[in-house]
Amino acid sequence: MVTQSNISKKLSLTNMLITLLRTRNCSPISVNGSCLRIWFVLISLFILPFLNIIAAQSSLCRTSCGDIPINYPLSIDDGCGSPYYRHMLVCSDTGKLEFRAPSGRYPVQNISYSDPHILVSDPFMWKCEDGDNFRPNRPFSLDTSTHFTLSTKNDYLFFNCSEKDVIIEPKPIFCERFPDRCDSSCDSASYLCRHLPGCPMALNGGSSCCSYYPKAVESLRLMLRYCASYTSVYWRAIGVDPPYDQVPEYGIRVDFDIPVTTHCLQCEDNLKGGGTCGFETQSQKFVCMCEKGNATTYCTDPGYSRHGNRIGLIAGTTTVSVAGAVGLGAGVWYFRKLRAKAPVACGVQSNENRLF
């Protein structure tokens, strides 16, 4: 991202280069070696980045990362989607989608918009192939200021917990359906402990297992202080009649809300131009991104306020464009100044008016 300090440095360097051009009597068409190098630096500083930005602004928000669709309110480009979920998803150059959290970055396995949630995996969590070998791990946590929440469909299994520090005891069956009505002990009679998904016999070495749903990140940290490892299991709906309508699978389900606004519905309406919902990166105000620019309402509204360029589509576009304009303006100004001072000798070349 371009910062104000970077712009100031570029402007200072520009002034220095223009001074060098003056002292060496370098014109824009000079073939003097030192003059050419100075002009090349000016072009590299401003004109090329400016052209790159214009190319970047010509494309709208990306709609996928690898084979995972990216739809509103989520985004992988700054200025797209809803500002509630800004900077939360990252798409690598190899097409791998990651979820940002205070505890780190996590690979995204799937995103559902009909039942809004993101399924992430934690490479540090216990897996079937680990068996009785438990590796050190870190607790998964969410930023409470965002609109993401840990799903109640997650279950957490803890292994080899210290009985001196953790209350481990079997719970009645109804606790699995109504955990809020039971105490905060770790359930040693959990269905998932007795039927580990995909590997029911993985713990052959006598390792213990209990199920507990921590209500806060600090509770999870305390559990991991006294347990060897843990894993997360979520219940995936398979679209059949209860009670067998869900199956357990490894992963962390993170729920999110889809904010429905009149502005966004109008923007995405194909009869009104079929725009893309987004926001300005500085003010975070709603923007409808269209092929010919940004609108404050929808693309075909004859009375809307249109931005000539896609401000906010790519972070830092406004500041870089200003810097590019300053650099181009400085070059044009200096060129005109040289032309104004150049003496005219009716086609006769002398030491005063020669170009090279």
C-alpha positions, 0 to 999 in steps of 0.5 A: 500500500502506498503511504504519504511518506512514500509519496513525499520521498518520491516528490523529493526525488523528483525535485532532485532529478528535475534540478539535475536536468536543469543543470545539465541542460537535458531535453526530453529528446537528449541522447546524452547518457547521463540525461537518458538515465535521469529521464529513465528514472523519472519514467520508472518512478511515475509513468510505469506505476501509473499505467499499471494502476490503470490496468488494475482498475480495468478489472472488477472484483475477483469472483473466485480463488481456485475453485472456491467462489467469492461472493458478496459480502466476502471479498479478496480485493480491497474495496469489494464486498462488505467492509465488515469482512475487509482483509479477512480472506487472502488468495495466494498466487497459487490460488490457495484461499486463507482465512485471517484470524488473530491466531494465524492464517488458516486454509479455507476448505469451503464457503457456503452462502445458502447456509452462510459459513466458512469451513477452515482447517487448522494444520496444528490440530490432531488428525487421524494419522497422528494416532497417539502422537500429539503435537504442540498446537495453538488455540484457534481464535476469532476477532470479536470485533468482526461479524464472524462467529464460531458455529455452535455446530463445532465440537472440540475433542481434547486428548490426554488431559490432566485429571488433576486440573480438568474435570473429566466425567461422563455426561448424560446423553441429553447433554449432547443436544442441550449442552447449556443445561449441563455443567462445564466438565469435559465429557469422557462418554462423548459419542465423537470420542467413541466414534472418531470420524474416519478413524474410530480405532486411532487411539490404540495406545490408551490415550484418553479423549473427552469433549468440551465446548469452550465458550471463550478463547481463554477457556480454550487456552486453559484446556490446552495448558492441561491437555496434550492436544485437541481437534475440532469436528463440525456437523455437516448437513447432508440433506436427509431426514433427521436424525441422520441428517448430519455427519461429523467431519474435521474442521472449524466452521465459522459462521457469518452474516450476509447484510442485505441492503437496498443499495446492494440489491439494486446494484446487483439487479441485472435490470439495473446494470448488474453491478458489483457491491463494494465500498470506498476504501477510505470512507467505507461508503457504499459503492456500486462498481460498474464497467464504466466506473463507480456509482453511488446507486446502480449502474443504469441510474441516469441521475447517479453520481459517477466516479470517473475511475474506480476509487477504492477498487484497489487499495492505494489507487487514489494516492498513487494516481495523484503521485503519478499525475504530479510526476507527469505534470512535472515532466511536461512543465519542464519540457515546455520550459526548455522549449520556451528558452531554446533559441531559434536560429532559422535552421542554423545549428549552433552550440547554443541551440543544438539538441545533441 
